[in-house]
Amino acid sequence: MTSARRTTATAATAVVLATAGGLLTAATTTANAAVTCASPVFKRQFYANTTFSGTPQKTDCDSAIDQNWGTGAPASGLPSNNFGVRWTVTRDFGSGGPFTFTASALDGIRVYLDGTRKIDLWKNVSSTVSKTVNVTIPSGRHTLRVDYVNWTGSAKVKFTYTPRTSATVDTTKPLTPTAPAVTYDQATGAAKFTWAKNKEMDLAGYRVYRRLKGTSFGTKPLATLATTTSTSYTDTTLPKTGDIYYYEVRAYDKAGNVSPGTADQGVTTVDTTAPAAPTGVEDNWDIGLTTEVELRWDQVAASDLAGYRVYRSTTYPVVLPEANLVSERGQYESYYSETPPATGDWYYYVVTAVDTHGNESAASGTAMFETWDRTPPTVAAQDLKAVDGEHDVTLSWSWDQTWGTDTTFKVFRNGSAIGSSYGTSFVDTSVQRSTSYTYTVRAVDGAGNLGPVSASLTVDHVGDYTAPGPVTGLTATPVENGIKLDWDDSPAADVADYQIHRGVYANGEWTYTDISDSLPYGTTWSQNLDRMLPDGESYRYKVVAVDGDGNALDAASAEVPTVGATELDMRPTEATPGDGSPIASMNVDDYGVLLGAEGIRSMGWDYNAEQDPNGPAAHFRVYRWDPATAAYVKLTDTADANTYSYTDSHAKAGTTLFYRVTAVYADGTESVPVGAHTLT
């Protein structure tokens, strides 16, 4: 419902409402201009008489007929008695059916359907009169007209029309959905089925059906693929077999009536169905070690079979990358033989079937063969030595190179392999302080066979217990969004990060807190920013370097330098009360980090027009504090009272921003403001 209000403007105006995304939007026009109201919104005309004669004093749009003007005039320029209001709307009722018309008024009301009067309560009364009638509306477009007059006294009117959805009353089927169409995504195998929206007011939804070509949708009740209130359905369950499937959709209403089905819409699916895996491969084997592999398997029964692929691997289960492919066989070649590499490994074989579309089956069962050559190397590491460093242990050894220089060695620590070396040295960097380790070294060949174990060597690793020296060059500089900290890079080669401590003075002493994890630039940089509201508070800071072993000076030590700083006071000199504002709350979000532009800030607020003692707002006004002028400067007026957010794309970066918002009313007055601040 839209209530007309009095105005002091010199020219009468009318409000044009149109539906946009389900919401009513308004545009103002003169009383004599043409007014168009998007169905199902009513066109409303105000007359300064009870005979609806002459030119309407005002024309606008109304989403619902439900007004109570009391003893006042319904709009500027109209009398408080002896006036008339007419509502009209033409809309598509789809299949039509039984409806209920309900009307009540002080004084007279008449309701027409396509010019035929359905309700007639036309007299000057002192109490509300009401009437409800049942009407059957034919299918298609029809016009409703509601005439209301007030002779004397209070003015009040209400009218509604609603479909009757009882199954015993409503036997009218919805119309068949129109414009059915289907598209098929070759990449995903999904079919999207779409249709036009039905016009019935009592529509409950749609039922989607699918059938394979050569079959029928079946007898009632039909097997429903999906039920939806949307005008589209994406079927992701289609088999990818190259077959043709058909879709149809039917509308159903709240009484359970179902429309006829649409014409069938067909799609041809892609073929991504692979043949069955070959059988019988697992029955191939040999006794003991083998030098020749022979494989045979059962022929796969598939009309589009193209051939077979044979894979070999030294690991189980066999995966199917191209690197493991050893042969491609023809459609009728269900056999394979080869001489495997003589490495002494186990070799595992599987076979897959491939069709003419390139679809490959799962792997068959596995045939296993153990090959010859499991001779371990004879090379042994000798004269094993170790050098203990602060952060690692370096091992070195020698060996007899009579038989060549291409030998790999595997290093063991406390009996477990920790790495390999193609040479005569290895650096163990995964050691812990104050821990003993026992090392051995063994040669390893290409098949993984290990040679003799070297003599063992035990190392007592001491490790690094020396903390980096004091940080130098520490400064704390007040800035517009906190306090900027800067110091010299620690000269320690093993420094890993820094601890930053903030001191607060209370009860006669300075208390320090580690704030490292709360700072924006992490803990590895030699500068940072303690972001906080600059309100003139004084702080002290200490910075301690930490090495990779966790060594660090005690922050309470006299060696650790301290610097102090007093914040700038960026707070506005003009207070924002907050209390008494109809705007419940306001917040400013740090979207600048996400957008890559520190100067961008987005804000929002909460507002309930029904709880506003000043009446509903016309729009909102956003201000930002300007330190240069020592005043809040208006940034924008929102488009309407339904806009509860604003993005400030011209805010200064690297400062503290203060915002406030007020509600602005039709007479130009503003509410008490609410405010918030943000650090950029």
C-alpha positions as CSV (number, residue, x, y, z in Angstrom):
1,M,0.0,0.0,0.0
2,T,1.2,3.5,-0.8
3,S,-0.3,6.4,1.4
4,A,-0.7,9.8,-0.2
5,R,0.7,12.6,2.0
6,R,0.2,16.3,2.1
7,T,2.9,18.6,0.6
8,T,3.6,22.3,0.6
9,A,4.9,22.2,-3.0
10,T,3.2,24.6,-5.4
11,A,2.4,21.9,-8.0
12,A,0.6,18.7,-7.2
13,T,2.6,15.6,-7.8
14,A,1.9,11.9,-8.4
15,V,4.1,8.9,-7.6
16,V,4.7,6.2,-10.2
17,L,5.5,2.8,-8.7
18,A,7.0,0.0,-10.7
19,T,8.2,-3.4,-9.7
20,A,12.0,-3.9,-9.9
21,G,13.4,-7.2,-8.6
22,G,10.3,-7.6,-6.4
23,L,10.6,-4.1,-4.7
24,L,8.5,-1.1,-5.5
25,T,10.4,1.9,-6.9
26,A,8.9,5.4,-7.1
27,A,9.2,8.2,-9.7
28,T,7.4,11.5,-9.2
29,T,5.3,13.1,-12.0
30,T,2.8,15.9,-12.3
31,A,-0.9,15.2,-11.8
32,N,-1.6,15.7,-15.5
33,A,1.2,13.5,-16.8
34,A,0.6,10.0,-18.0
35,V,1.1,7.4,-15.2
36,T,2.0,3.8,-16.0
37,C,1.9,1.2,-13.2
38,A,3.5,-2.2,-13.8
39,S,1.0,-5.1,-13.2
40,P,0.0,-6.3,-10.6
41,V,0.4,-2.8,-9.1
42,F,-2.9,-0.8,-9.1
43,K,-3.2,2.6,-10.8
44,R,-4.8,5.0,-8.3
45,Q,-6.8,8.1,-9.1
46,F,-8.0,10.8,-6.6
47,Y,-11.2,12.8,-7.4
48,A,-12.5,15.8,-5.6
49,N,-16.0,14.5,-6.0
50,T,-18.0,11.2,-5.5
51,T,-19.0,10.8,-9.1
52,F,-15.4,10.3,-10.5
53,S,-16.0,13.1,-13.0
54,G,-13.5,15.5,-14.4
55,T,-9.7,15.2,-14.3
56,P,-8.3,13.3,-11.3
57,Q,-6.5,15.6,-8.8
58,K,-3.7,13.1,-8.4
59,T,-2.6,9.8,-10.0
60,D,-0.1,7.4,-8.7
61,C,0.5,3.7,-8.1
62,D,-0.5,1.5,-5.2
63,S,0.8,-2.0,-4.4
64,A,-2.2,-2.9,-2.1
65,I,-5.6,-1.3,-1.3
66,D,-5.5,-0.8,2.4
67,Q,-5.7,2.8,3.6
68,N,-7.1,4.6,6.6
69,W,-7.1,8.4,6.1
70,G,-9.2,9.1,9.3
71,T,-11.0,12.4,9.0
72,G,-8.2,14.1,7.0
73,A,-7.9,14.5,3.3
74,P,-6.3,11.6,1.4
75,A,-3.9,13.8,-0.5
76,S,-2.9,17.5,-0.9
77,G,-5.6,19.4,-2.8
78,L,-8.4,17.1,-1.9
79,P,-11.3,17.7,0.5
80,S,-11.6,15.7,3.7
81,N,-15.2,14.7,2.7
82,N,-17.0,14.0,-0.6
83,F,-14.0,12.6,-2.4
84,G,-13.5,9.5,-4.5
85,V,-10.6,7.1,-5.2
86,R,-10.4,4.6,-8.1
87,W,-8.0,1.7,-8.4
88,T,-7.5,-0.3,-11.7
89,V,-5.2,-3.1,-12.7
90,T,-5.1,-5.4,-15.7
91,R,-3.2,-8.6,-15.2
92,D,-2.8,-12.1,-16.7
93,F,-4.5,-14.7,-14.5
94,G,-3.1,-17.6,-16.4
95,S,-5.6,-20.5,-16.3
96,G,-7.9,-18.4,-14.0
97,G,-10.1,-20.3,-11.6
98,P,-12.0,-19.6,-8.3
99,F,-11.1,-16.5,-6.4
100,T,-12.3,-14.7,-3.3
101,F,-12.9,-11.0,-3.3
102,T,-13.0,-9.3,0.1
103,A,-13.9,-5.6,0.5
104,S,-14.5,-3.3,3.5
105,A,-15.0,0.4,3.7
106,L,-16.1,3.6,5.4
107,D,-18.1,4.7,3.3
108,G,-18.9,3.2,-0.1
109,I,-17.0,0.6,-2.2
110,R,-17.8,-1.1,-5.5
111,V,-15.7,-3.8,-7.2
112,Y,-15.8,-4.7,-10.9
113,L,-14.3,-7.5,-13.0
114,D,-14.0,-6.6,-16.7
115,G,-16.7,-3.9,-16.1
116,T,-19.1,-6.3,-14.3
117,R,-20.0,-5.3,-10.7
118,K,-19.1,-8.1,-8.2
119,I,-19.4,-6.1,-4.9
120,D,-21.7,-3.2,-4.2
121,L,-21.6,-1.5,-0.7
122,W,-22.5,2.1,-1.7
123,K,-23.9,4.1,1.1
124,N,-22.8,6.7,3.7
125,V,-22.2,4.7,6.9
126,S,-20.8,5.5,10.4
127,S,-19.2,2.0,10.9
128,T,-17.1,-0.2,8.6
129,V,-19.1,-2.4,6.2
130,S,-17.6,-5.6,4.7
131,K,-18.4,-8.2,2.1
132,T,-16.7,-11.4,0.7
133,V,-17.8,-13.0,-2.6
134,N,-16.5,-16.0,-4.5
135,V,-15.8,-15.3,-8.2
136,T,-14.6,-17.6,-11.0
137,I,-12.1,-15.7,-13.3
138,P,-11.6,-17.1,-16.8
139,S,-8.1,-17.6,-18.1
140,G,-6.1,-14.8,-19.6
141,R,-5.9,-11.1,-19.0
142,H,-8.7,-9.3,-17.0
143,T,-9.3,-5.9,-15.5
144,L,-10.1,-5.2,-11.8
145,R,-11.6,-1.9,-10.8
146,V,-12.3,-0.7,-7.3
147,D,-14.3,2.5,-6.7
148,Y,-14.3,4.1,-3.3
149,V,-16.1,7.2,-2.0
150,N,-16.2,9.1,1.3
151,W,-19.2,11.3,1.9
152,T,-18.6,12.4,5.5
153,G,-16.6,11.4,8.6
154,S,-13.7,8.9,8.7
155,A,-12.4,7.4,5.5
156,K,-11.1,3.8,5.4
157,V,-11.0,1.2,2.6
158,K,-9.5,-2.3,2.1
159,F,-9.8,-4.8,-0.8
160,T,-8.0,-8.1,-1.5
161,Y,-8.4,-10.8,-4.1
162,T,-6.9,-14.2,-3.6
163,P,-7.2,-17.6,-5.3
164,R,-9.1,-20.4,-3.6
165,T,-6.8,-23.3,-3.3
166,S,-8.9,-26.0,-1.7
167,A,-8.8,-29.2,-3.8
168,T,-12.6,-29.5,-3.5
169,V,-13.1,-26.0,-4.9
170,D,-10.3,-25.5,-7.4
171,T,-10.4,-28.0,-10.3
172,T,-8.8,-25.8,-12.9
173,K,-5.5,-27.1,-14.2
174,P,-2.7,-24.7,-14.7
175,L,-1.7,-23.8,-18.3
176,T,1.0,-25.9,-20.0
177,P,4.3,-24.1,-19.5
178,T,5.5,-22.4,-22.7
179,A,8.9,-22.0,-24.4
180,P,10.5,-25.2,-23.3
181,A,14.1,-25.6,-24.3
182,V,17.1,-27.7,-23.4
183,T,20.8,-27.2,-23.8
184,Y,23.6,-29.8,-23.2
185,D,27.1,-29.2,-21.9
186,Q,29.4,-31.5,-23.7
187,A,32.2,-30.9,-21.1
188,T,30.2,-31.6,-18.0
189,G,27.5,-33.9,-19.3
190,A,24.8,-31.7,-17.7
191,A,21.5,-30.8,-19.4
192,K,19.8,-27.4,-18.6
193,F,16.0,-27.5,-19.2
194,T,14.2,-24.1,-19.2
195,W,10.7,-22.8,-19.8
196,A,8.7,-19.6,-19.3
197,K,7.0,-18.7,-16.0
198,N,3.3,-19.5,-15.6
199,K,0.9,-16.6,-14.8
200,E,-1.3,-18.4,-12.2
201,M,-1.5,-16.7,-8.8
202,D,-1.9,-20.1,-7.1
203,L,1.0,-21.8,-8.9
204,A,2.9,-24.1,-6.5
205,G,5.7,-25.2,-8.8
206,Y,6.8,-27.4,-11.7
207,R,7.5,-31.1,-12.1
208,V,10.3,-32.2,-14.5
209,Y,10.3,-35.6,-16.2
210,R,13.0,-37.4,-18.3
211,R,12.9,-40.5,-20.4
212,L,15.3,-42.5,-22.6
213,K,14.5,-42.6,-26.3
214,G,12.4,-45.6,-27.1
215,T,10.7,-45.6,-23.7
216,S,7.7,-43.6,-22.4
217,F,7.2,-41.4,-19.4
218,G,5.0,-44.1,-18.0
219,T,1.5,-44.1,-16.6
220,K,0.2,-42.0,-13.7
221,P,1.6,-41.3,-11.3
222,L,4.6,-40.3,-13.3
223,A,8.1,-40.8,-12.0
224,T,9.2,-37.2,-11.3
225,L,12.8,-36.3,-12.0
226,A,12.7,-33.1,-10.0
227,T,10.2,-30.6,-8.4
228,T,11.1,-26.9,-8.5
229,T,9.7,-23.4,-8.2
230,S,12.2,-22.1,-10.6
231,T,11.8,-21.9,-14.4
232,S,14.9,-24.1,-15.0
233,Y,16.4,-27.3,-13.9
234,T,20.0,-28.6,-14.5
235,D,20.2,-32.4,-14.7
236,T,23.6,-33.6,-13.6
237,T,22.5,-37.3,-13.4
238,L,22.5,-38.1,-17.1
239,P,24.4,-41.2,-18.0
240,K,27.2,-40.4,-20.4
241,T,26.6,-43.2,-22.8
242,G,25.9,-41.4,-26.1
243,D,22.1,-42.1,-25.8
244,I,19.2,-39.7,-26.5
245,Y,17.0,-38.5,-23.6
246,Y,13.8,-36.4,-23.6
247,Y,12.5,-33.9,-21.1
248,E,9.1,-32.4,-20.4
249,V,7.7,-30.1,-17.6
250,R,4.3,-29.7,-16.1
251,A,3.0,-27.0,-13.8
252,Y,1.0,-27.8,-10.6
253,D,-1.0,-25.5,-8.4
254,K,-1.7,-25.4,-4.6
255,A,-4.9,-27.4,-5.0
256,G,-2.9,-30.3,-6.6
257,N,-4.1,-29.7,-10.2
258,V,-1.4,-30.5,-12.8
259,S,-1.1,-29.1,-16.3
260,P,-0.5,-31.1,-19.5
261,G,3.1,-31.7,-20.3
262,T,5.2,-29.6,-22.7
263,A,6.5,-31.0,-26.0
264,D,9.4,-33.3,-25.5
265,Q,12.9,-31.7,-25.6
266,G,15.7,-34.0,-26.5
267,V,19.5,-34.1,-25.9
268,T,22.2,-36.5,-27.1
269,T,24.7,-37.3,-24.4
270,V,28.4,-37.6,-24.8
271,D,30.0,-41.1,-24.5
272,T,32.3,-41.2,-21.6
273,T,31.4,-44.7,-20.5
274,A,34.5,-46.9,-20.7
275,P,34.5,-50.6,-21.6
276,A,34.7,-53.3,-18.9
277,A,38.1,-54.1,-17.6
278,P,39.8,-57.2,-19.2
279,T,39.6,-60.4,-17.1
280,G,42.1,-63.2,-16.8
281,V,45.3,-61.1,-16.6
282,E,45.7,-62.0,-12.9
283,D,45.9,-65.7,-13.9
284,N,49.3,-65.2,-15.6
285,W,52.3,-66.1,-13.3
286,D,55.7,-67.9,-13.3
287,I,57.4,-70.1,-10.7
288,G,60.5,-68.4,-9.1
289,L,62.5,-65.8,-10.9
290,T,61.7,-65.1,-14.5
291,T,63.4,-63.8,-17.6
292,E,60.3,-63.9,-20.0
293,V,56.8,-62.5,-19.3
294,E,53.8,-63.9,-21.2
295,L,50.3,-62.4,-20.7
296,R,46.9,-63.6,-22.0
297,W,43.4,-62.4,-21.1
298,D,39.8,-62.8,-22.1
299,Q,38.4,-60.8,-25.1
300,V,36.3,-57.8,-24.0
301,A,32.7,-57.8,-25.4
302,A,32.2,-54.1,-26.5
303,S,30.7,-53.0,-29.8
304,D,33.0,-49.9,-29.9
305,L,36.2,-51.7,-28.7
306,A,39.4,-50.2,-30.2
307,G,42.1,-52.3,-28.5
308,Y,44.1,-52.8,-25.3
309,R,46.9,-51.1,-23.3
310,V,49.5,-53.0,-21.2
311,Y,51.1,-51.2,-18.2
312,R,54.1,-52.3,-16.1
313,S,55.3,-51.0,-12.8
314,T,57.7,-51.9,-10.0
315,T,55.2,-50.7,-7.4
316,Y,51.8,-52.0,-6.4
317,P,49.0,-51.2,-7.1
318,V,49.9,-50.2,-10.7
319,V,48.9,-46.6,-11.7
320,L,48.2,-45.8,-15.3
321,P,50.5,-42.9,-16.4
322,E,52.0,-42.9,-19.9
323,A,55.4,-43.7,-18.3
324,N,54.1,-47.1,-17.3
325,L,52.6,-47.9,-20.7
326,V,54.7,-50.7,-22.4
327,S,52.4,-51.8,-25.3
328,E,49.2,-50.9,-27.2
329,R,47.4,-53.9,-28.7
330,G,44.8,-54.2,-31.4
331,Q,41.1,-55.0,-31.1
332,Y,41.7,-58.8,-31.4
333,E,45.2,-58.9,-29.8
334,S,44.4,-60.2,-26.3
335,Y,48.0,-61.3,-25.5
336,Y,51.5,-59.8,-24.8
337,S,55.0,-61.0,-24.1
338,E,58.3,-59.3,-23.3
339,T,61.7,-59.7,-21.6
340,P,61.5,-57.6,-18.5
341,P,64.5,-55.5,-17.2
342,A,66.9,-57.7,-15.3
343,T,67.0,-55.6,-12.2
344,G,66.0,-58.1,-9.6
345,D,62.7,-56.2,-8.9
346,W,59.1,-57.5,-8.8
347,Y,57.2,-56.3,-11.9
348,Y,53.5,-55.8,-11.9
349,Y,51.3,-55.9,-15.1
350,V,47.8,-54.7,-15.7
351,V,45.7,-54.4,-18.9
352,T,43.0,-51.9,-19.8
353,A,40.4,-51.8,-22.7
354,V,40.0,-48.7,-24.9
355,D,37.0,-47.8,-27.1
356,T,36.8,-45.8,-30.3
357,H,35.9,-42.6,-28.3
358,G,39.1,-42.9,-26.2
359,N,37.4,-44.1,-23.1
360,E,39.7,-46.3,-21.1
361,S,38.5,-49.0,-18.7
362,A,39.7,-49.5,-15.1
363,A,42.8,-51.7,-14.7
364,S,42.5,-55.4,-14.8
365,G,43.7,-57.8,-12.1
366,T,47.4,-57.8,-11.6
367,A,50.0,-60.3,-12.9
368,M,53.2,-60.4,-10.8
369,F,56.7,-61.6,-11.9
370,E,60.0,-61.5,-9.9
371,T,63.1,-60.8,-12.0
372,W,66.7,-61.8,-11.6
373,D,69.7,-59.6,-10.5
374,R,69.4,-58.9,-6.8
375,T,73.1,-58.7,-6.1
376,P,74.0,-56.1,-3.6
377,P,76.9,-53.7,-4.1
378,T,80.3,-54.6,-2.6
379,V,81.4,-51.0,-2.1
380,A,81.7,-50.0,1.5
381,A,82.1,-46.5,3.0
382,Q,85.3,-46.2,5.1
383,D,86.9,-43.7,7.5
384,L,83.6,-42.1,8.5
385,K,84.1,-38.7,10.1
386,A,81.9,-35.9,11.4
387,V,82.1,-32.2,12.1
388,D,79.6,-30.8,14.6
389,G,78.3,-27.3,13.6
390,E,76.0,-24.9,15.4
391,H,73.0,-26.0,13.3
392,D,74.1,-29.2,11.5
393,V,76.4,-32.2,11.4
394,T,78.6,-32.7,8.4
395,L,79.6,-36.3,7.6
396,S,82.4,-37.4,5.2
397,W,83.9,-40.8,4.2
398,S,86.0,-42.4,1.5
399,W,85.7,-45.6,-0.6
400,D,87.6,-47.8,-3.0
401,Q,87.0,-46.4,-6.5
402,T,88.8,-49.2,-8.3
403,W,85.5,-50.2,-10.0
404,G,84.4,-46.7,-11.0
405,T,83.2,-43.4,-9.4
406,D,79.4,-43.7,-10.0
407,T,78.2,-44.8,-6.6
408,T,75.3,-43.5,-4.4
409,F,75.4,-43.8,-0.7
410,K,72.5,-43.9,1.8
411,V,73.0,-42.3,5.2
412,F,71.4,-43.8,8.3
413,R,70.8,-42.0,11.6
414,N,69.9,-44.1,14.7
415,G,69.1,-47.0,12.2
416,S,66.7,-44.9,10.0
417,A,67.6,-43.6,6.5
418,I,67.7,-39.8,6.4
419,G,69.0,-39.2,2.9
420,S,71.3,-40.1,0.0
421,S,74.5,-38.6,-1.3
422,Y,76.1,-39.0,-4.7
423,G,79.6,-38.4,-3.4
424,T,81.6,-38.6,-0.2
425,S,79.8,-36.2,2.1
426,F,76.4,-35.4,3.6
427,V,75.0,-32.6,5.8
428,D,72.4,-33.5,8.3
429,T,70.4,-30.3,9.0
430,S,67.5,-31.8,10.9
431,V,69.4,-32.1,14.2
432,Q,68.2,-30.9,17.7
433,R,70.4,-29.2,20.3
434,S,72.0,-31.3,23.1
435,T,71.2,-34.6,21.3
436,S,73.4,-37.6,20.5
437,Y,73.2,-39.3,17.1
438,T,74.7,-42.5,15.7
439,Y,75.4,-42.6,12.0
440,T,76.2,-45.3,9.4
441,V,76.6,-45.2,5.6
442,R,75.8,-47.9,3.0
443,A,76.2,-48.0,-0.8
444,V,73.0,-48.5,-2.8
445,D,72.6,-49.7,-6.4
446,G,70.0,-48.8,-9.0
447,A,67.7,-51.6,-7.8
448,G,67.8,-50.4,-4.2
449,N,70.1,-53.2,-3.0
450,L,72.3,-52.0,0.0
451,G,76.0,-52.7,0.4
452,P,77.9,-53.4,3.6
453,V,77.3,-51.2,6.6
454,S,80.1,-48.8,7.5
455,A,81.5,-48.5,11.0
456,S,79.2,-46.5,13.2
457,L,80.0,-43.0,14.4
458,T,78.3,-41.3,17.4
459,V,78.1,-37.5,17.5
460,D,77.1,-35.4,20.6
461,H,75.5,-32.4,18.9
462,V,75.8,-29.4,21.1
463,G,74.0,-26.8,18.9
464,D,73.5,-23.0,19.2
465,Y,72.7,-21.4,22.5
466,T,73.9,-17.9,21.7
467,A,71.2,-15.2,21.4
468,P,71.5,-12.5,18.7
469,G,72.8,-9.2,20.1
470,P,70.6,-6.2,21.1
471,V,68.6,-4.6,18.3
472,T,69.9,-1.1,17.4
473,G,68.4,2.0,15.8
474,L,64.9,1.4,17.3
475,T,62.6,4.4,16.7
476,A,58.9,4.8,17.5
477,T,57.2,7.5,15.4
478,P,53.5,8.6,16.0
479,V,51.6,8.5,12.7
480,E,47.9,9.1,11.9
481,N,46.9,5.4,12.3
482,G,49.1,4.4,15.2
483,I,52.8,4.3,16.0
484,K,55.4,3.3,13.3
485,L,58.3,1.2,14.6
486,D,61.6,0.9,12.8
487,W,65.0,-0.7,13.7
488,D,68.3,-1.9,12.1
489,D,68.4,-5.3,10.6
490,S,70.1,-7.7,13.1
491,P,73.6,-8.6,11.9
492,A,73.2,-12.2,13.2
493,A,73.3,-14.6,10.3
494,D,70.8,-17.0,11.9
495,V,68.1,-14.4,12.9
496,A,64.6,-15.8,12.2
497,D,62.3,-13.1,13.4
498,Y,61.7,-10.4,16.0
499,Q,59.6,-10.0,19.2
500,I,57.9,-6.7,19.6
501,H,56.8,-5.6,23.2
502,R,54.6,-2.7,24.0
503,G,54.8,-1.0,27.4
504,V,51.8,0.6,29.2
505,Y,52.2,2.7,32.3
506,A,49.8,1.9,35.1
507,N,50.0,1.8,39.0
508,G,53.4,3.5,39.0
509,E,55.2,1.0,36.7
510,W,55.6,0.0,33.0
511,T,54.1,-3.3,32.1
512,Y,55.2,-4.9,28.7
513,T,53.2,-7.2,26.5
514,D,54.4,-9.2,23.4
515,I,52.3,-7.8,20.5
516,S,54.2,-9.5,17.7
517,D,51.3,-11.6,16.5
518,S,48.9,-8.7,16.3
519,L,51.0,-6.5,14.0
520,P,50.2,-6.2,10.3
521,Y,53.7,-6.9,8.8
522,G,54.5,-10.2,10.5
523,T,57.6,-10.7,12.7
524,T,60.5,-11.0,10.2
525,W,60.6,-7.4,9.0
526,S,62.7,-4.7,10.7
527,Q,59.8,-2.3,10.8
528,N,56.2,-2.6,11.8
529,L,53.1,-0.6,12.6
530,D,51.3,-0.7,16.0
531,R,47.8,0.2,14.6
532,M,45.5,1.8,17.2
533,L,43.2,4.8,17.6
534,P,45.5,7.8,17.9
535,D,44.0,9.4,21.1
536,G,47.2,10.9,22.7
537,E,48.2,7.9,24.9
538,S,51.9,7.3,25.7
539,Y,53.7,3.9,25.1
540,R,57.1,2.4,25.3
541,Y,58.5,-0.3,23.0
542,K,61.2,-3.0,23.0
543,V,62.3,-5.2,20.1
544,V,64.3,-8.5,20.6
545,A,65.9,-10.5,17.7
546,V,65.2,-14.3,17.8
547,D,67.4,-16.9,16.0
548,G,66.3,-20.2,14.3
549,D,67.0,-22.1,17.6
550,G,64.8,-19.8,19.6
551,N,67.6,-18.0,21.3
552,A,66.7,-14.4,22.3
553,L,67.6,-11.9,24.9
554,D,65.3,-11.4,27.9
555,A,63.1,-8.5,27.1
556,A,63.5,-7.3,30.7
557,S,67.2,-7.2,30.3
558,A,69.0,-3.9,30.6
559,E,70.7,-4.8,27.2
560,V,67.4,-4.4,25.4
561,P,66.9,-0.7,24.4
562,T,63.6,1.0,25.0
563,V,62.0,3.9,23.1
564,G,58.9,5.9,24.0
565,A,56.2,7.6,21.9
566,T,53.1,9.6,22.5
567,E,50.3,9.1,20.0
568,L,48.8,11.8,17.9
569,D,45.3,12.8,18.9
570,M,43.2,12.3,15.7
571,R,39.8,12.4,17.5
572,P,37.3,14.9,16.2
573,T,36.7,17.9,18.3
574,E,33.0,17.6,17.5
575,A,31.4,14.7,19.5
576,T,29.0,12.2,17.9
577,P,26.5,11.4,20.6
578,G,25.0,8.1,19.2
579,D,22.4,7.9,22.0
580,G,19.0,9.0,20.8
581,S,19.6,8.2,17.1
582,P,17.1,6.1,15.3
583,I,20.0,4.4,13.5
584,A,20.8,1.4,15.7
585,S,24.5,0.9,14.8
586,M,27.2,1.7,12.3
587,N,30.3,-0.2,11.3
588,V,33.2,0.5,8.8
589,D,34.9,-2.5,7.2
590,D,38.5,-2.8,6.1
591,Y,37.8,-3.8,2.5
592,G,40.8,-1.8,1.3
593,V,43.1,-4.7,2.0
594,L,41.0,-7.1,-0.1
595,L,40.7,-4.5,-2.9
596,G,44.3,-3.6,-3.0
597,A,43.6,0.0,-2.2
598,E,44.0,1.2,1.3
599,G,41.9,4.3,0.7
600,I,38.7,2.4,0.0
601,R,36.3,1.9,3.0
602,S,32.8,0.4,3.0
603,M,30.4,1.1,5.8
604,G,26.9,0.0,6.8
605,W,24.3,0.8,9.4
606,D,21.0,-0.6,10.9
607,Y,17.7,1.3,10.7
608,N,14.1,0.4,11.5
609,A,11.6,2.9,10.1
610,E,8.8,1.6,12.4
611,Q,10.9,2.4,15.5
612,D,11.9,5.9,14.3
613,P,10.0,8.4,16.5
614,N,10.6,11.1,13.9
615,G,8.7,9.1,11.2
616,P,10.2,7.2,8.3
617,A,13.4,8.6,6.8
618,A,13.5,9.8,3.2
619,H,17.2,8.9,2.9
620,F,20.5,8.9,4.9
621,R,23.5,11.3,4.9
622,V,27.1,10.2,5.4
623,Y,29.8,12.6,6.8
624,R,33.6,12.2,7.2
625,W,35.7,14.3,9.7
626,D,38.0,16.7,7.9
627,P,40.9,17.6,10.3
628,A,41.9,20.6,8.0
629,T,38.5,22.3,8.6
630,A,37.8,20.7,12.0
631,A,34.3,19.8,10.9
632,Y,32.3,16.8,9.6
633,V,32.0,17.2,5.8
634,K,29.1,15.6,3.9
635,L,30.2,12.8,1.5
636,T,26.8,11.7,0.1
637,D,23.1,11.4,0.4
638,T,21.8,7.8,-0.3
639,A,19.3,7.3,-3.0
640,D,16.5,6.3,-0.6
641,A,15.7,5.0,2.8
642,N,16.3,1.4,1.7
643,T,20.1,1.9,1.2
644,Y,22.0,1.1,4.4
645,S,25.6,1.2,3.1
646,Y,28.1,3.4,1.4
647,T,31.6,2.9,-0.1
648,D,34.1,5.7,0.4
649,S,36.5,5.3,-2.5
650,H,38.4,8.6,-1.9
651,A,39.5,8.1,1.7
652,K,43.0,9.0,2.6
653,A,45.3,6.1,3.2
654,G,47.6,5.7,6.2
655,T,45.4,7.6,8.6
656,T,42.4,7.3,11.0
657,L,39.0,8.1,9.5
658,F,35.9,9.1,11.4
659,Y,32.4,8.8,9.9
660,R,28.9,9.6,11.0
661,V,25.5,8.9,9.5
662,T,22.1,10.7,10.0
663,A,18.6,9.9,8.9
664,V,17.2,12.7,6.7
665,Y,13.4,13.3,6.6
666,A,11.1,14.7,4.0
667,D,11.2,18.2,5.5
668,G,15.0,18.3,5.4
669,T,15.6,17.8,9.1
670,E,18.2,15.3,10.3
671,S,18.3,12.8,13.2
672,V,20.9,12.6,15.9
673,P,24.0,11.0,14.2
674,V,25.8,7.7,15.0
675,G,29.5,7.3,14.2
676,A,32.4,4.9,13.8
677,H,36.1,5.1,12.9
678,T,38.6,2.9,11.0
679,L,42.4,2.8,10.6
680,T,43.7,2.7,7.0
